[in-house]
């Protein structure tokens, strides 16, 4: 093997040192490469050994045309020089410079026109998710170059030819269909069909011990790869999973008027997957638990599954066929996927109130970030792809759909759809920016889409909107809570006015600082005015005093479930702004729950009660409330006529149970001495009960955890439980050791495990003894961001702070921020987002004590 690498500054390459690209992929490097590289193709081979600790050997031939060779060709490869065996150009070994995670090929070697660079390397493991019996590549947002040399940016789309050498008894799946396989005594070699042009973050392969289910729908064959050991569970779920995919595909082909663009269609269910799903064309990945549902699955989980499947399928057009040019527009593909998913899922769930679903699944989460000091615009700046992970979050997943619905309302559904068709057609197999779409829409419409986009998309935060009621005149005023900006947001609102007996909806287009409601004088004296009542309006609403009092009394009597849902969301915001007392909110919830007949509202209320209970109440107040609450939840599942609602109540009970009687009951359920009629508890349910019992310090908790560990049939779930167990120990030193272990990146590789452990470590019942983890947990954040997947920093902070509500804890966070004035801005935002509840709780607790 020839090794001609030249390293460091002593290299002979003719490369001025100021030309060495910075680490990661800067916007500048990406733009320069996008300009000069065409017709890109990767011929890739990986040899994956059975043992997860042995290295994966790889080889890549990068074929491309250079439009001009005034710059060196810079490939990205994070593992660096020690992982490179050889580099050759047109078959001849060459010397290259390897620095800052790049392979720099001096321009002397390359020429205009066709070039082929061949590299033999050891693949980096960081984005290959290697487990004992399986592995999967996950390259979003720019992690392909952690594994193999490539141009790791979304607007250098390439065609991939992949060949894998794998252990004989393994399966393999990639973007392209399998086209050949050769078997030897030890190994299996599988070749995959060349892909369409796709971005690096969408290229993938998974291999290991998977079971494969096959089904045909509408003349297309689908494959599902999974590791579920419970055959009955597979049987119960499989048809629904295939049906949901087929339905989504058919709907999207019709809406876009473009046939599915990527040939074959498979998907892989991965245990403890980092995300709900990932849209690799031809090989979608899902978190197994979100797709293979237990018998006790709630209506929300079934809807969630349908939405996730439709979301990922929508990405085949929105994201995969037309891709953002740069990751600052990643929100576009996410909002379209969510938006289409909502349209697709609706007909499959005729019994569900979809307006209400849109409300409860988007508004609370969007507010959860947009109300904080850590909020940011939907469209952000991004200087380097190594920060791309920080683009993701509730602002793009939940606020953007609300904003997109406003755009559709403004343009009209048909014009909006036709604009999207034009955009997809024009940019297919290529890249486009948000501004490209704004232009398409602006050209087709007489509305000023550009100005609208400025307030909603290019700036962060939400309007503060107040009701102004003066005798017979009603107006809404809006102001910008951000100092010195003076934005106004144009939006469609549906105002609900009336009494619990009779209501009326008034459409209002909010424009400018003050919007007067015409014809309000003709309405006889209303009991309440709810600007969010129709489920559309977005902002921080201050109700007039009379309406607030009226709703705190009569909310459960409102007839329309969307109005009730909106009222709950609005009152919760009022609680956070200290205009509604937590005790009054909970009291209203206790009266409302027995009367509420919509599962989504019940979930919403139970979620808020849980939040109020653990965050905004003192321990004595919790103890005082617990008997009533437990009684109410038990009555709830007894009354419920379907298992999903029973399950909703049972899970809430499990979360808040505080009385001796309640805990004893839960223990009996776990021992299988007590049954809840109509509710079957599966392995994960029993595991959760065991953990909840342990965190409550029941006398024999160590035995319960041990016994639970022995009960597991599923090895993946068992391994997760074993990992989390020490976090539940009644011995403080064991818990401390668990926290210490999280400082080692190896113990954070399975992120959902680490998060579950960290969450229990900081459970409200352990808050006093776990405050000491806050500071070191925050000290780790930069490393967490550097070594983890995209949601990990936010989830880490949520798990670390979620159980705390003391002034001391709030002060620790503030002290950390004060001591780090130059902290990376996006991580600072994440801290401010995660700490918002803690800050408010500390304030509210102060004023209520
Ligand atoms: Zn997505």
Boltz pocket constraint, residues with backbone or C-beta under 6 A from the ligand:
constraints:
  - pocket:
      binder: B
      contacts: [[A, 277], [A, 279], [A, 311], [A, 312], [A, 315], [A, 333], [A, 334], [A, 337]]
      max_distance: 6.0
